[in-house]
Every structure is written in C-alpha cells, then in structure tokens.
Amino acid sequence: MKPDPFHRDCGSRQVIDRIGDRWSVLVVLTLADGDRRYGELAGRIDGISQKMLTQTLRGLERDGIVTRTAHATVPPRVDYALTDLGRSLLDLVAGLEAWATTHLVEVEAARARYDDAR
C-alpha cells in the first residue's frame, strides 16, 4: 500500500515532521557546504539551544539524513555530515529558504493587515 500522509497512522507523517521542522531545515542547510562540528552548528544557527540541537541531530541521524563521526583525538572531535539521503533534501530545503526570504516582506505585511483587522 502506498504511504498516505493524510492518514493518521502513516509513518510518512513522522518523516514530514522531521524534514519540515525549522531546526532540521537549518541543520541541513548548514551542512550543505560540508562537515561541521557541533560548535560550528550551534554558532551558525542563532537561537537553537544545546538541548534542541542535540535532539535535532539525533533525530536526523536516526532517520539516516546525517552521520555523526567521532574521532579518537584529544580533545575529542565529532563531525556531522549529510548522507546521500540528506543531500537529496538540499533542493527542497533550499527552496523553502529561498521562498521564505523572497516573500518575507509580503508575509509580514499580511500579518500586519490581519492583526490590524482583529
């Protein structure tokens, strides 16, 4: 049977939740240019807490979108990178980023009109 995200029990809803989450989108975009360390991700994604970044990375790793590579060095070093599956998301999330930045002024104006009407 074909996955149906409109059905409440379909696992595709969880996939949509993962890839549609703002933090997941920003992590994928940050990893688009190559491997990053945890601190680099945290520094690039303004406003993300350590807890949320850790949860997001673990979820993306669990779903096969990101790999975590621990290096036996002193101090310890951990790198995160997109998998082939993760790289297949780049056009999609880059499109979301482009749409959001291109239409930001229009969305903000619509919000102001809506709020003023209330």
N, C-alpha and C positions, 0 to 999 in steps of 0.2 A: 504494500500500500504506500502511495506517495505521501511524504510528510505534508501536513496541513497546519500551518502556524495559527490558523483561526480556530483550531480545535484545542481545547484547554489542556489536554494530556499530551500534546505533541511536543517532543523534545526540541523541535526547531524553535520553539518559543524561548527556550533557555539560550540557544545559540544567538538569537536576535537580541536577547537581554545582554549577553556578553559583548557582542560586537557593536551594539548600539549605546552602550554605557559611555558617558563622556570621558571617564578616566581611561577606559580601554582604547577609545579612539585616540586620545592624546598620547598614550604609551606607544601605540602602533605608529603614529605619525613621528614620534621622537626616534623610534628605532628604524625609520625608513632609510636613514643615511648610514646605518651600520650599528655595530655592537655598542652598548652603553653600560656603564657601571650604575649601580643603584643610586649613588650620589649624583651622578650626572642626570639621571631621570628625575630625581627629586628636585634638582636645581632648575631643570628646564620647565617642569610642569608646576607653575605657580599655583599655590593653594591646596595642593594634594598633601594630605597628612601621611606620616610614615605608615600608619595602620592601613590606610586606603591604598597606598602604593603597593604595599606588601600583598594585600588581598587581591588587588588587580593583577599583579604579576603572577601570583599563584594560580588564579583562575585562568589567565591566558596560557600559562604553562600547561595546566591540566587539559585545556581544550586543544593543545597542540599548535598554538599560534606563536608562542615564544619559547625559546630554550634558555635554560639557566646553566651556565658553565662555571663551576668553582675551580679555581686554580690553586694548587698547593704552593703558595708563596707566603712570605712573611712581609707585611701583613697579608692576611687572606684577601683574595681578589675574586669577585664574582661578576661575570659579564652576562648581559641579557641580549638576545638577538631574535629577530624574526625567523621563523621557519619558512619553508616554501608555502605552507598553508597561510601563514601570517602575511607573507609578501603578496599573496593573492588578494588580500584585503586592501592593499595600498590604493588602488584606483578608487575604490568605494569610499574609504575614509578621506582621501584627498579631495574627492568630490564633495563630501559633506563639509569639509573645511572651506573649500572654495565657495560653496553656496552660502555658508554662514557669514563669511567675511564680505562677500559680494552684496548680500541682501541685508546686512546688519542695520543700515540706516532705515531701510523700509520697514523692517520688523520693529525697530524701536519707535518709529512714527506710528505704526499700527497699535502698538501697546499704549502709547500716549493717548491716541484717539479713544481707544477702548476705556482706559482709565478715566479720561475726562468725561466720558458719557455715563459713567457709573456714578 
